[in-house]
Amino acid sequence: MILAGQYVRDLLETAPGASVTARGWVKTRRDGKNVHFIQLNDGSSPTDLQVVVEQGLLAPEVIARITTGASLTVEGDLVASMGKGQKVELKARSVVIHGTADPEEYPLQKKKHNLETLRPLGHLRARTNTFGAVFRVRNALARAIHQFFQERGFLYIHAPVISSSDAEGAGSMFQVTTLNLEAGKPADFSQDFFARRAYLTVSGQLEAEILALAFANVYTFGPTFRAENSNTPRHLAEFYMIEPEMAFCDLNDDQDLAEAFLKSLIGQVLADCRPDLEFLSKWYEPELFQNLENVLAGPFERISYTEAVSLLQKSGKNFEFSTEWGCDLQSEHERYLTEELFKKPVIVTNYPRGIKAFYMRLNDDGKTVAAMDVLVPRIGEIVGGSQREERHDALRDRIREHAATGMHEENYWWYLDLRRFGGVEHAGFGMGFERMMMYLTGMKNIRDVIAFPRTPGNAEF
């Protein structure tokens, strides 16, 4: 066990003269005339701890077993280092080898890899410099999310992973069942474990609304699932969502919170993970810092969907997808608005009712709903939210409009009840954790910002 104060990141900041114990995995070993240099890392730092083993401390056959990937415990004294990029190095008194890694077999030793060839090595790729940086950023981002909401008095809640409703009303759900579906008989879900059809959740929003109407401000942060047969660099079948829900909140409040949220997360990760971001910027996205600092530079642009469509039509650009009013904005439209026109994040509001979910509040014009999407350069949509429909009859009518898609009023009796008993205007949004990770790290494929990506045909690890 590595105790607090004994991580490599801590030892690198410890003054020379201390007697310490370091544990980790060997990145490299090089041999001098009378000394061996071992680069050791436990995953806590982008910088390795250099271990100096003087000739004669270990037998030659022991040194031969200390190869890339081997796990060690080293006891010794920290001394001032003459090498570049490190204040101290560890002069070993004793070395214990816990596990070896045959250099002829160890995949990370055998050949050079790129991101694509590392994906099948999900059990080992976290040991590389790239994924060390990515997952340290991921940890810092998760901590920053909780910090943002906790400091504002939000209650952290856990929405169910198994659900009987499709919050989006769009299908593409994984079914959960204990029935033997190979028996060749029609499935009788009244005999299933939950006595009805059940699915892996696509969103915790509806459950968050329940608790927001008891605790005012709540947020979820958990896994969600979509059974879409998509192999794009932007889609996963299992991903994490952050979904705050706020009572006594309208669309303007929702926009304000989303903007403050994104700025807070970026500022915190920049402060906590600069060395990791510098590595990722060097190798994957040269404009990473410029992109992130641009978000912090000033207020986001705010325009309506109708204004956005007009700007796209006047742009003179030959877009692949239609820019007619009523069409959903595509990635090319979002990137034009953020990267070319405004050159900063943009919040688009008041979308046509026909392209948004049933629970979004119908505006007075009868054609649009109080929805918002936060768009950022390079990624496009990173946050989507809305003011929820708090009027019982208006919500009931919207559910009835979707009856043809399989949405039945009787399944949402409890959701309508929230409007009958102490209902109030409320709003919320959702942010895909992995989508935010792509923006923070500059990684181009969503499979490279999650440890175990779930995509069509891939659930090995």
N, C-alpha and C positions, 0 to 999 in steps of 0.2 A: 504494500500500500504506500502511495506517495502522500505524505502529509503536507499540510499547508506550510509554505515557506521552503519546501524542498523540490518544488517543480523547477524545471529548467529555467522558466521565465524568471523565477525568484532568484535562483542561483546566479544568473547572469547580472543581476543588480546587487549582489552581495559583495561587500568589500573584501579585498584580498586578506588572507590570514585565517579565514574561518575553516573549521573542519566540518565537512559536509558529506552527505550521501546523495548520489544521483542515480536515478533509475530511468531506463528508456530503451530505445531501439537504435541500433547502429545505422547511421546514414552512409558513412564511408570510413575506411581505414587506409591510412597511408604510412609507409614505413621509411624512417630515416636510418642513418648509420647506427646510432645508438639509442634510438627512441621510436616509439609508435604513436601516431596521432589518430585518435578515434573521434569522429563527430557523432555525438549522442543527442537524441531528442525524444521527449516524452509526449509530444504533440501540443504542449502548452505555449510554444513560442515559434515564430518563423525563423529564429536564429538558433543554430545548434550550439551545444556546449562542447567545447574542445576538451577532450580527455588526453592527458599526456601519460603514457606508460613507458617508463624507462626500461631499457634493455636489461634483462635479468630478473625483473619482477615476476614475469610469467614465463613458463616454459615455451619453447617454440611451437610445440603441438597445441598448446592452449591459445596462443596468439593466432594460429592458423584457423581456429574455430570462430574467431571474432570477425565475421564478415557482414556485409550489408544485410540488414534484416534481423540479425541476432539480438536477443534481449539481454541486458546487463544490469547489474548493480555495481556501482563504483563508489568506494569510500576513499577520501583523500582530502587534500587541502587546496583551497582556492588561492591561486597566485596571480599576480598581474601578468597580463598577456602582452606579448610583443606583436601579435598578429593584428591584422586590420579587421575592424568591425566587431571587436570583442574586448571588453575591459578585463575579463578574467578567463582563466582556464583552470581545469581541475587536474592537479598532479596526483595520480592514483597511488594509493597504498595497497589496496586490494581490489580485485575484480572477480565478480561471480557471474558466470554465464548461465542464464536460466533456460534459454532455448537457442538453438543454432538455425541457420538458414543456408542450405547448400547453394553456393553461388551458381552451380550448374542447373539447379532446378528452380530457384527463387525467381518468379516472373518479373519482379521489378529490377532484378539484376541482369537478366538475360539479354534484354534489348531495350532500346529507347521506345517510349510510348507517346501517344497523343491522347487527347480526351476520348476519342472514339474507341481506341484499343483498350483504354483503361475501364470502360464501362462493364465489360464482362468480368472484370477483376474487382467486383464490388466488395469482396472480403479483404482486399489489400490496398485499394487505391487511396484510402484515407491516410496512408503513410507517406504519400507523395507531398511535395511542397505545395502544389496547387490545391489539393483537397484539404491539406492542413489549413491553408489560408481560408478557403471557402467555409469550412465548418467552424472555424473560430469566429468568422463574421456571422455565421448563422446563430451561434450561441449569443453573441453580443446583440444581435437584432432581437432575438426572443426576450432577452433581459430588458432591452429598451422598450419593447411593447408593453410588458407588464409595468415597468416603471412609469410610463406615460399615463396609463389608466389609473394605476394605484394612487399616483400623486393627485389625481383629480377626483378621487372618491368613488371610482367605479367598482362594482362588485364583480369579481371573476367567477363565472359560472361554467358548468360543464353541460353542454347540450348532448342529447343522446346520440350515439352512433347508429343505433337501429331505430328506424322511423317508419311510420305508415303513410307519410305524406311526402309529396314532391314539392318543396317550397318554391321552386322555380316554375312549376307547371309545364316542364319541358321534357319529361321522361328521362331516358338514358340513365337508369338506375340499376345498381346491382341488387338482385333479389336475395333475401335471406330466408332459408327454409330448412326444415328437418325432414320434409317429405321425400320419399323415394321417387324421384322424377324419371327414373329409368324403368319403372314398372310397366310403362305403356298405357297407363290409364290416365284419364283427365285428372288433373290435380284438384283435390278438394281442400282448399285452404282453411275451411272451417275446422279441419282436423289437424292443422299445422300447430306448431308450438305456440304461436301467438293468436291462433284462431282467426287469422286474417293474413292478407298479403303484407309482407314487411320487407324493408329495403335498407341498404346502407345509406346514410344521410348524404344529401347534396348540399345541405346548409343547416346551420343552427339558428337561423334567423327567427323562425316562427316561435321556437322555444324561448329565444332571447326576448321576444316581445312579451311573452307571458311574465317573465321575471322583471322586465323593465317597468311593467305596470304594477309592480309591488315594491321595487327598490330604486326606481327612477333611472339610474345609470348602471348598465351592466355591460359585460363583454364576454365573448367566447373566444377560445383559441384552441382549435382542435382539428382532427382529421375530417376531411370530407371526400366524397367519392363520386366519380362520373364514369359511366360505362359507355364512353364515346370511343368508337374505333378510330382513333386519331393518332397519327405518328409524327405530328409536327413538333418542332423544337419548343413549342409553347404549351403543350398539353401533357397532363399526367392523369392517370386513373385514380390515384390517391394523392391528395395534397392537403396542406394546412390552410385554414382560413381564420382570419381575425375579424370578428363581427361585433362591433359595439351597437348598442341600442339605447336610445335616450328618450325618456318621457318629457313632456313639456318642451318639445324641440321641433322646430320646423326646418324647411329645406335650407334656409340661410344659415341657421345654427349648424346644420349637418355639414355644409360646405366649410364653415369656419373650423370645425373640429377636424375634418379630414386634412385640411391644409396644415393646421398646427401639428397634427399627428405625423404627417410625412416629414415635415421639417425637423421635428424632434428626433425621429428615428435616424434620419441622415446625419444630423449633428452629433448624436450620441455615438453612432458607429464610426464616424470620422475621428472622433476623439479617442475611442477605445481601440481601434483596429488599423491605425495609419500604416504600420509596417506591412500588414497583410494586404491592405489596399494598394500600397506602393508596388508590391510584388505582382498583384493581379493587373495593375495598370501597365506595368512594364511588359508583361507577357501576353495580355489578352485585350486590353482596352485602353489605348493611350490617352483618350479623352475622359477617362473615368472621373478624375477629380474635378475637371471642368463641368461635367454633367451634374455631379452631386452638388457642387458649390453653387451652380446656377439655380438649383431649387431653393437654396437658402438666400439668394441674392435679393429677392423682393416678393411682392404679392403675386399670387397666381392670377392669370387672366381668367375672367368669368364671362361666358357668353351663352346665349340660349342655343338650343339645337337649330332653331330656325335661322338664327344669325350664322351659325356654323355652315349650314347648307348654302346660304347665300355667298359666304366667303369662298367656299369650295367652287361654286359655280363661276365666280368671278376670277378665279385664280389663273385661268388660262392653262391649267395642267390637264394632261390627257390621262385621267384616272382609269384604271381597269374596271372599277365598280361604279355603279350609278351614284350620282349625287342628287337625285330627285328627293323632294321632301317626302318623308315616310320610309325611306330606306335607312337601314342601320348603318352607322359609320363603320368603315372598315379600317384596318391598320394603316393603309396608305393615306387615308383621310386624316386620321389622328396624328400621324407623323408629320404630315404637311402643316397642320395647325401648330404643332408644338416646335418643330425643328426649323421650318422655313418662314412661317408667317409671324408667329409671336416670339419664337425662340425662347420659350419658357413653358412651364406647366400651364395647362388650360383646364378649367372646369366647365363642362358643357351641361346645361340644365334643360328641363322641360322637353322631354322627348315625346314623340307620338305614342299615344296609348297602345297602338297595335303592335309595337315592337318591344314593349316592356311588360313586366310581370303584373299579375292581377292585384297585388296588394299595394301598389303604388297609388298615391292620392291623385284622384282625377282633378285637374285644374278647371277653373270656371269656364274656359273656352270649350270644354267637352272633347277636345281633340288631343290634348297633351296631358302628361302626368308629371308630378313633382319629383322627377328623377334627376340624378346627377352622375356623371362619370368624370373622374379626375384622370387627365391624360398627361403623360410625361414624355419627353424626347426619348427616342430609341425604342421604348417599350410600347407606347400607346397607353391604353387603359390600364391603370394600376389600382384604382379604387372605383367601385360602383355602389351607389346608394340611392336612397329616396326618403321622402316623407311618406309614412305609411297612411293608408286610408283608414281614418278613425271613425268615419260615419257608417253606422251599421247598415243602413239600406243601400248606400252606394257600394259598399263592399259586397253585400249579398248579390247585388245586380252584376257586379264584375265576375263573381264566381259563376253565376248562372250563364254569363256570356261564354264561359270556357267549358260548358257541359259537354260540347262535342269532342273535346280533347280528353275526356275521361275525368274531369274535375266535378265532383258531386258535392252539393251544398251540405248534405248530411255528414260528410266527412270533416267539415270545417265548423261544426257546431260550436266547439270550444273557442275557435278563433273569432267567430262572430260574438260569442258571449263576452269577450274582452271589450267589445264596443258597447255592450248593453249595460255592463256593470262598472261604472267609474272609468269609462274610456276617456282618453285624452289624446291630443295631437302628439305624435311621436315619430322619430326618424332614426335612421341608422345607415350603416354602410358595411361593405365587406372588402377586405384586401387579401388577395392571395399571397401567402407567405413566400412561396417559391418565386412568384412573379417579382416581388420586392427584392428577393435575393439576387435575381438576375440583374436588376437595376443597380444594386449596391456593389456587385462584384464584377460587372462587365461580362459575365459568362453569357454565351449566346444560346445555349441549349439548357432547357429546364432540368434535364436529366443530370446535369452536372452541379446542381445546387441542393440536391437532396441525397441522402446517403443510399437509399434503396428505392430507386425509381420504379413505379408500377406503370407499365405501358402495355399495349396489346402484345401478348405473347411473352411478356417478361415479368415473372414473379419468382425468380430463383432464390434470391437472398432474403 
